[in-house]
């Protein structure tokens, strides 16, 4: 199963300001042909941070999610700027969204979001040794910044305003990494 399907044709079928939808015509090695639709992969990668004030306290933000039409408790994240390294992007987004910088950044995982429909990737980063510093961001309203104990992660995951799978996965990875360090 390591041999990838042959791409016979790719064409853009719809485009908005933010998204492009591609039609992808494939031939699998058994001869079966299939047409898929996918979101076009953006040229810019993204980064999401798990910022830690200490070994048990994570900094989170509450922001509006247009996709769910609700306020979500989430982690700071955003896209790289042109030519930016993931470390610089992580620190910039952290300062813009949470009011902290990090002296130590550890890449935990490079994750996909929904590989059946898009090629979007996000680097999940543990941000430690925080210091207060803010940069102006591009959010339409000020973000609420709050903290949560990783030792109480089960209760956090049960909340109705914590629904983003990649945030839950990032928090679980961070908790496991910290437990392994002990």
N, C-alpha and C positions, 0 to 999 in steps of 0.2 A: 504493500500500500504506500510505499515511499514515492512511487512515480506519480507526479502530479498530472491532473488532466491538462490536455492541450487547450489553450485559449484560441478559439477560432475567430472571435470577433468581440470587440468592446465598443459600445457607443453610449454617448450621453443621451438620456431620454427626458430628463427634467433638471432644472437648475433654479435655485433660489439664491438669495444673498449669502446664505450660510452653507447650503447643502447642494450637492449634485447627486443625481441618481443615475447609475450606470446599468446597462444591460450587458451581461457577460455570457457569451455563448461558449460552452465548453464541450470537449469530447473526452470522455473517460477512457481508460486503457482497454476496457471491455467493448468499446465502440459506441456505447450509449452517449447520446448528445443531450444536453440540457441547457436551458437558458435560465440564468439567475438574475435577480436585481440586487444591487448593493448600493450603499452610500459610498460615494467616491471618497477615498482616503485623503484627508487634508495633507497639505505639504508640511504642516507644522505639528510637531509632537506636543504632548502635554505631560504635566507632572502633578502629582498629588502628594502632600506631605502629611505625616503623622507627627505633629510637633509635641514634644514632651517637655514639660516644666521640670519634672523629676521622673523617677522610674515608674510612677503610677498615675501621673496627671497629664492627660492629653488636652491640648487646646483645640477647640472646635469652633465652627461658625454656624450661624443660622442665616440662610439666604433663600430667596424666592426661586423656586424651580418652575419655569414656564411649562415644562413637559408634564408635570404632575399638578400644576396649578395650586401649589401649596408651598409653605415655608418648610424647609428641610434642615435638619441638623446634620452637618456634613464636615468635611475636612477642607482646608485651603487647597486650591488647585487652580491650574490655568495652563495656557499654551505658552510655548517658548516664543520669545521675540526673535526676529531674523538674526541668525548667526549665534544665538545664545546657547551656552552650554547648559546641561540639565541642572547643574549645581547653582549656576547663576539664576536660572529660571525659578528654581525652588525657593531660593532666598528672596528673590524679588516678589514672587507671589505671596509668600509667607508674610512679608512686610506690608504688602498692599492689603491683604485680606484679614490678617490677624494681629498686626502690629508688633511682630517679632521677627528677628533674624536668628539664624542658627550658625553656631561655630562648627558644628559637626553634622554632616549629612551622609547617610548611609543608604545606598540603593538596596531596597528589599526585593523588588520584583518589577519586571517589565510586563504589564498585563494588557490583554486585549479586552475590548468591551463587549462585542458580540460578533465573533469571527465568522458566523454564517451570513452576516449582512453588512459587515463593514471591516475595514482594516485599521481602524483607529487604535492607537496604542497610548498607554499612559505609564510613566515610571512612578512607582510607589516608593517614597523616600521617608526614612526615619530622620527627623530633625531634632537634634539634641543640643544641649548647652545653649539655650535660648537667651537672647537679650532683647530688651525693648527697643524697637525702631519701626517707624511707620513710613510708608511711601503712599502717595495718592494712587488709588486704583481706578478701575473703569466701571465699577458697579454703580447702578442708578440710585442706590440708597446705601446708607451706612450699614455695615454688617454687624450683627450682634456677635460678640466674642464671648465664649464661656468655656469652662473646663469640666472634665469628667474623669473619674477614677477608672483606670483600666481594670482594677480589682473588682469593679462593679459593671463589667462589660455586658454581662447577661441582661441586666436591667436596661442598659442603654439600647441594646439590640431589640428589646421588646417594645420600645417606644414607637408610637405611630408616626413620628416625624423623622425616623431613621429608617429609610427604605432603600438607599442606594447600595447595591450589592458590592460595588468596588470599595466603598467606604467601610462596610462591614468586614470585607476580606482584609483590607489594610489594617484595621484595628486588631483583628485576630492574629495577623502575621506579626504585628508589633508586640503584642502581648506574649506570643510564643518566643520571639527573639529575646525579649527581656527576661523571660523565665529561663531560657537556655544560658544566658549570661550569669545568672545567679549561682 
